[in-house]
Amino acid sequence: MAKFGITGRFVDLTDPRELASAISDKTKIVYCETPANPNMRLVDIAAIAEVCRGRGVTFVVDNTYCTPYLQRPIELGADLVVHSATKYLGGHGDLLAGAVVGRREAIDETRFVGIKELNGAVISSFDSFLIQRGLKTLELRMERHSETAMKLAHDLEAHAAVERVYYPGLKSSPFHDLASRQMKRYGGMIALELKGGLPAGRRFMDALSLVTSAVSLGDAETLVQHPASMTHSTYAPEERIRHGFTDGLIRISVGLEDYADIRDDIVGALDALSAAD
């Protein structure tokens, strides 16, 4: 963003006090994602919105993980909400699209100035059709994703090869109470920390057979990725740790397959790790 004269600062938004002390007279936008990718940290939307309102700053929430079915940030005080429609809104991994939601004056400026003059992005009519098709089953899919993820999170938490599971539906999550307040259900995304770091992460990915190794999410199929060897492989280990995840972190986008099939494949890969150790 620097070429547009814009600078950004990273702030721990899990603590609204951090934001209050970081905002300056030059601050125009506060942007967050909750739950955050890939480590499932949650932001208290209402609390951050209150800070932003008091300082006259626009608050933008990425709601891709939850969709409007599970979480409604504007009702909690956010000014704008963004979605990667490529994910759950489409739901089938067959389109590229995004959406911005907010008051008309902000959306008109986004459409007719930001997108038209800067990006030139016009979604195809076929992709629009695919999103409309996906929205027809959004409620059913999000219920299934959430139900299966809850079961899987409990199984993962009990496994000897797992150091920790990050899922807001678990009572062990430090964000469980917050998630219960601002989310309808706990969603289909899980992160877990493997014992054994980078080598364990690679062995785990190689041991999977049913689920797909992929960096996307929100598909009908279960997708698993290992950030340290995939999306963040170019980062130094200390950089990854500084951003809140380690070499043994695994991210799972729980799909719509039969729960027993998902469990057998993922728990089977974990069993292989335990056997190797």
Backbone hydrogen bonds, N-H to C=O, Kabsch-Sander energy under -0.5 kcal/mol:
donor,donor_aa,acceptor,acceptor_aa,energy
4,F,1,M,-1.9
5,G,2,A,-2.1
6,I,1,M,-1.7
11,V,9,R,-0.5
13,L,11,V,-1.2
15,D,12,D,-1.3
18,E,15,D,-1.7
19,L,15,D,-1.0
20,A,16,P,-2.3
21,S,17,R,-1.8
22,A,18,E,-1.0
22,A,19,L,-0.7
23,I,19,L,-2.0
27,T,24,S,-1.3
30,V,58,T,-2.7
32,C,60,V,-2.1
34,T,62,D,-1.3
36,A,41,R,-2.8
40,M,36,A,-2.5
45,I,43,V,-1.2
48,I,44,D,-2.4
49,A,45,I,-2.6
50,E,46,A,-1.7
51,V,47,A,-1.6
52,C,48,I,-2.4
53,R,49,A,-2.7
54,G,50,E,-1.9
55,R,51,V,-1.0
55,R,52,C,-0.7
56,G,52,C,-0.7
56,G,53,R,-0.9
57,V,52,C,-2.5
58,T,28,K,-2.0
60,V,30,V,-3.1
60,V,58,T,-0.5
61,V,80,L,-2.3
62,D,32,C,-3.1
63,N,61,V,-0.7
63,N,82,V,-2.6
67,T,63,N,-2.9
70,L,66,C,-1.1
70,L,67,T,-0.7
71,Q,67,T,-1.8
75,E,72,R,-0.7
76,L,72,R,-0.7
76,L,73,P,-0.8
77,G,74,I,-1.4
78,A,73,P,-2.4
79,D,59,F,-2.1
80,L,59,F,-1.9
81,V,101,V,-2.4
82,V,61,V,-2.4
83,H,99,A,-2.4
85,A,83,H,-1.0
85,A,97,A,-0.7
86,T,97,A,-1.3
87,K,84,S,-1.8
90,G,85,A,-1.6
91,G,87,K,-3.3
99,A,83,H,-2.3
101,V,81,V,-3.1
103,R,79,D,-0.5
107,I,103,R,-2.3
108,D,104,R,-3.2
109,E,105,E,-1.6
110,T,106,A,-2.0
111,R,107,I,-3.0
112,F,108,D,-2.8
113,V,109,E,-1.4
114,G,109,E,-2.1
115,I,110,T,-3.4
116,K,111,R,-1.6
117,E,113,V,-1.7
118,L,113,V,-0.7
118,L,114,G,-1.1
119,N,114,G,-1.1
119,N,115,I,-0.7
120,G,115,I,-4.1
121,A,115,I,-0.6
122,V,120,G,-0.6
128,S,124,S,-2.1
129,F,125,S,-2.1
130,L,126,F,-2.2
131,I,127,D,-2.2
132,Q,128,S,-2.3
133,R,129,F,-2.4
134,G,130,L,-2.4
135,L,131,I,-2.5
136,K,132,Q,-0.9
136,K,133,R,-0.7
137,T,134,G,-1.4
138,L,135,L,-1.0
141,R,137,T,-2.8
142,M,138,L,-2.9
143,E,139,E,-2.0
144,R,140,L,-1.9
145,H,141,R,-3.3
146,S,142,M,-2.3
147,E,143,E,-2.4
148,T,144,R,-2.5
149,A,145,H,-2.3
150,M,146,S,-2.1
151,K,147,E,-1.6
152,L,148,T,-2.6
153,A,149,A,-2.8
154,H,150,M,-1.7
155,D,151,K,-1.8
156,L,152,L,-2.8
157,E,153,A,-2.3
158,A,154,H,-1.1
159,H,156,L,-1.6
162,V,159,H,-1.3
163,E,161,A,-0.5
163,E,193,E,-3.2
164,R,193,E,-1.3
166,Y,191,A,-4.0
167,Y,165,V,-0.7
170,L,167,Y,-2.0
173,S,170,L,-1.6
176,H,173,S,-1.6
179,A,175,F,-2.9
180,S,176,H,-2.2
181,R,177,D,-1.2
181,R,178,L,-0.5
182,Q,178,L,-2.3
183,M,179,A,-2.2
184,K,70,L,-3.3
190,I,252,I,-2.5
191,A,166,Y,-2.0
192,L,250,I,-2.4
193,E,164,R,-3.6
194,L,192,L,-0.6
194,L,248,G,-2.4
195,K,161,A,-2.5
197,G,194,L,-1.0
200,A,196,G,-1.0
201,G,197,G,-2.2
202,R,198,L,-2.2
203,R,199,P,-2.3
204,F,200,A,-2.6
205,M,201,G,-2.1
206,D,202,R,-2.1
207,A,203,R,-1.3
207,A,204,F,-0.5
208,L,204,F,-0.6
208,L,205,M,-0.9
212,T,222,T,-2.4
214,A,212,T,-0.8
214,A,224,V,-1.5
223,L,253,S,-2.1
224,V,212,T,-2.8
225,Q,251,R,-2.5
229,S,226,H,-1.6
230,M,226,H,-1.1
230,M,227,P,-0.6
232,H,227,P,-2.8
233,S,230,M,-1.3
235,Y,232,H,-1.2
239,E,236,A,-0.9
240,R,236,A,-2.1
241,I,237,P,-2.4
242,R,238,E,-1.9
243,H,239,E,-1.4
244,G,241,I,-1.7
245,F,240,R,-2.1
249,L,246,T,-1.5
250,I,192,L,-2.8
251,R,225,Q,-2.9
252,I,190,I,-3.5
253,S,223,L,-3.4
254,V,188,G,-2.7
254,V,252,I,-0.8
256,L,220,A,-3.7
261,D,258,D,-0.5
262,I,258,D,-2.0
263,R,259,Y,-3.0
264,D,260,A,-2.6
265,D,261,D,-1.8
266,I,262,I,-2.5
267,V,263,R,-2.9
268,G,263,R,-0.5
268,G,264,D,-1.3
269,A,265,D,-1.8
270,L,266,I,-1.8
271,D,267,V,-2.6
272,A,268,G,-1.8
273,L,269,A,-1.3
274,S,270,L,-2.2
275,A,271,D,-2.5
276,A,272,A,-2.0
277,D,273,L,-1.8
